[in-house]
Amino acid sequence: MAEVVVIGAGVIGLSTALALEEAGHSVRILAAETGDAIVSSVAGAVWYPFKVGPVDKVPAWAGITRDWLLNLSRTTPQAGVDVLTRIELADDDRRPWWADAAPDLQVVHDYFGRPFPKGAKLAWKFSAPRAEPRYFLPWLQSQLKAKVQTATVTSLDATLADQKADFLINCTGLKARALTGDRELVGVFGQVVVTEPGELDLGLCIGDERDEHAMFYTIPRRGEVVVGGCAEPSPDTRPLTTSPSLTRSILDRAAALSLKPGPIIRERAGLRPYRPAVRLEPDPANPRIIHNYGHGGAGYTLCRGCAMAVASLLGR
Ligand SMILES: Cc1cc2nc3c(=O)[nH]c(=O)nc-3n(C[C@H](O)[C@H](O)[C@H](O)COP(=O)(O)OP(=O)(O)OC[C@H]3O[C@@H](n4cnc5c(N)ncnc54)[C@H](O)[C@@H]3O)c2cc1C
């Protein structure tokens, strides 16, 4: 059993802490912020490998996470996980790169009895578990023996020494750039409009990511729907203010797909911690520091698979 300090209490830090406690380790969690202040509270948060890499590892991590979330949806309603049917518009029938992670993936040639919108030729249909952040993050915390301590870390090495821990796990998302100098990590701005359900089906998630400049998705939650979105590479310092013109554009895209969401409840924006490849490895300069950040638009999609990978790096 090791003494481990996890830095970060977003979906990645909390999932990692849980996997480590399950493996028998003694865990402490330090985080500068929690709740609405972090990007994990902004996410939809549906299972879908978007804006994330590497292609050779994501399907395995995503598959483990999907199975875990599907099981939670059956056994643990308070975790806020429900299974949606995802319809993802496509131009051709080449299997998506992450297809191995969703065994029920199938092609559909019918879009609710109408022609496919926006020139799509077909769609992919699969079961997509959605974890609702306002339930899922507190549920993760409730499963942990460790309580989140508020603290801002300025040096990973110094914190490992101060905490007298055997290992430090760096789950600081986009802020890992300041702590490690990692230039591959960039912010990718996203904005969503949360609406009342209106005429939307609360079991159905519709996505069109073919053009990142005009991407679109609906992600139903319990009693509201997240309508998005955008993916704009941005400096870490970009303010998280929402743009009224982007909100209008997102709702116009809904109308173009014949979708009728209800009145707007709120708008949210966040920066996805994007890296061409999730960084999940011991630090070359100090292998007692293990990095787990850079999950882009797929932190919820990969959280359990990456957490288990960290646990296996520590061993028992
Ligand atoms: C609009 C939008 C929609 C999205 N939709 C989805 C979706 O549908 N499905 C999906 O899988 N993903 C989605 N995502 C992506 C998802 O939100 C992220 O991948 C995920 O939240 C990243 O989690 P994290 O724990 O790494 O980072 P964060 O949530 O940012 O958490 C980082 C933690 O580290 C702490 N921290 C940082 N620096 C320090 C420091 N120096 N000292 C101490 N603590 C520190 C923070 O305070 C925080 O607690 C979406 C993102 C956006 C913006």
The ligand as an SDF file (V2000), in Angstrom:
LIG
                    3D

 53 58  0  0  0  0  0  0  0  0999 V2000
  -18.4490   22.6730  -23.4170 C   0  0  0  0  0  0  0  0  0  0  0  0
  -17.7990   21.3910  -23.0110 C   0  0  0  0  0  0  0  0  0  0  0  0
  -18.4700   20.1940  -23.1780 C   0  0  0  0  0  0  0  0  0  0  0  0
  -17.8660   18.9880  -22.8290 C   0  0  0  0  0  0  0  0  0  0  0  0
  -18.5720   17.8330  -23.0000 N   0  0  0  0  0  0  0  0  0  0  0  0
  -17.9900   16.6450  -22.6950 C   0  0  0  0  0  0  0  0  0  0  0  0
  -18.7100   15.4340  -22.8890 C   0  0  0  0  0  0  0  0  0  0  0  0
  -19.8670   15.4450  -23.3140 O   0  0  0  0  0  0  0  0  0  0  0  0
  -18.0800   14.2700  -22.5790 N   0  0  0  0  0  0  0  0  0  0  0  0
  -16.7910   14.2390  -22.0880 C   0  0  0  0  0  0  0  0  0  0  0  0
  -16.2760   13.1450  -21.8550 O   0  0  0  0  0  0  0  0  0  0  0  0
  -16.1030   15.3810  -21.8730 N   0  0  0  0  0  0  0  0  0  0  0  0
  -16.6570   16.5770  -22.1820 C   0  0  0  0  0  0  0  0  0  0  0  0
  -15.9670   17.7380  -21.9970 N   0  0  0  0  0  0  0  0  0  0  0  0
  -14.5560   17.6640  -21.5630 C   0  0  0  0  0  0  0  0  0  0  0  0
  -14.4090   17.5110  -20.0450 C   0  0  0  0  0  0  0  0  0  0  0  0
  -15.1040   18.5710  -19.4170 O   0  0  0  0  0  0  0  0  0  0  0  0
  -12.9310   17.5270  -19.6620 C   0  0  0  0  0  0  0  0  0  0  0  0
  -12.1930   16.5910  -20.4210 O   0  0  0  0  0  0  0  0  0  0  0  0
  -12.7600   17.1560  -18.1920 C   0  0  0  0  0  0  0  0  0  0  0  0
  -13.6510   17.8780  -17.3860 O   0  0  0  0  0  0  0  0  0  0  0  0
  -11.3320   17.4000  -17.7170 C   0  0  0  0  0  0  0  0  0  0  0  0
  -11.2970   17.0350  -16.3640 O   0  0  0  0  0  0  0  0  0  0  0  0
  -10.0340   17.3190  -15.4430 P   0  0  0  0  0  0  0  0  0  0  0  0
  -10.3540   16.7070  -14.1370 O   0  0  0  0  0  0  0  0  0  0  0  0
   -8.7990   16.9050  -16.1610 O   0  0  0  0  0  0  0  0  0  0  0  0
   -9.9440   18.9150  -15.3490 O   0  0  0  0  0  0  0  0  0  0  0  0
  -10.7100   19.9930  -14.4300 P   0  0  0  0  0  0  0  0  0  0  0  0
  -12.1580   19.7430  -14.3850 O   0  0  0  0  0  0  0  0  0  0  0  0
  -10.2230   21.3100  -14.9280 O   0  0  0  0  0  0  0  0  0  0  0  0
  -10.1290   19.7380  -12.9860 O   0  0  0  0  0  0  0  0  0  0  0  0
   -8.8020   20.0970  -12.6670 C   0  0  0  0  0  0  0  0  0  0  0  0
   -8.6460   20.1060  -11.1590 C   0  0  0  0  0  0  0  0  0  0  0  0
   -7.2840   20.3950  -10.8580 O   0  0  0  0  0  0  0  0  0  0  0  0
   -7.2390   21.4670   -9.9230 C   0  0  0  0  0  0  0  0  0  0  0  0
   -5.9960   22.2010  -10.1060 N   0  0  0  0  0  0  0  0  0  0  0  0
   -5.5050   22.7430  -11.2420 C   0  0  0  0  0  0  0  0  0  0  0  0
   -4.3430   23.3450  -11.0010 N   0  0  0  0  0  0  0  0  0  0  0  0
   -4.0960   23.1860   -9.6700 C   0  0  0  0  0  0  0  0  0  0  0  0
   -3.0360   23.5790   -8.8090 C   0  0  0  0  0  0  0  0  0  0  0  0
   -1.9880   24.2570   -9.2680 N   0  0  0  0  0  0  0  0  0  0  0  0
   -3.1050   23.2350   -7.4930 N   0  0  0  0  0  0  0  0  0  0  0  0
   -4.1570   22.5190   -7.0190 C   0  0  0  0  0  0  0  0  0  0  0  0
   -5.1880   22.1310   -7.7980 N   0  0  0  0  0  0  0  0  0  0  0  0
   -5.1460   22.4520   -9.1040 C   0  0  0  0  0  0  0  0  0  0  0  0
   -8.4720   22.2910  -10.2490 C   0  0  0  0  0  0  0  0  0  0  0  0
   -8.7860   23.2080   -9.1990 O   0  0  0  0  0  0  0  0  0  0  0  0
   -9.4820   21.1780  -10.4510 C   0  0  0  0  0  0  0  0  0  0  0  0
   -9.9330   20.7090   -9.1870 O   0  0  0  0  0  0  0  0  0  0  0  0
  -16.5430   18.9730  -22.3080 C   0  0  0  0  0  0  0  0  0  0  0  0
  -15.8790   20.1900  -22.1030 C   0  0  0  0  0  0  0  0  0  0  0  0
  -16.4930   21.3850  -22.4610 C   0  0  0  0  0  0  0  0  0  0  0  0
  -15.7580   22.6730  -22.2380 C   0  0  0  0  0  0  0  0  0  0  0  0
  1  2  1  0
  2  3  1  0
  2 52  2  0
  3  4  2  0
  4  5  1  0
  4 50  1  0
  5  6  2  0
  6  7  1  0
  6 13  1  0
  7  8  2  0
  7  9  1  0
  9 10  1  0
 10 11  2  0
 10 12  1  0
 12 13  2  0
 13 14  1  0
 14 15  1  0
 14 50  1  0
 15 16  1  0
 16 17  1  0
 16 18  1  0
 18 19  1  0
 18 20  1  0
 20 21  1  0
 20 22  1  0
 22 23  1  0
 23 24  1  0
 24 25  2  0
 24 26  1  0
 24 27  1  0
 27 28  1  0
 28 29  2  0
 28 30  1  0
 28 31  1  0
 31 32  1  0
 32 33  1  0
 33 34  1  0
 33 48  1  0
 34 35  1  0
 35 36  1  0
 35 46  1  0
 36 37  1  0
 36 45  1  0
 37 38  2  0
 38 39  1  0
 39 40  1  0
 39 45  2  0
 40 41  1  0
 40 42  2  0
 42 43  1  0
 43 44  2  0
 44 45  1  0
 46 47  1  0
 46 48  1  0
 48 49  1  0
 50 51  2  0
 51 52  1  0
 52 53  1  0
M  END
$$$$
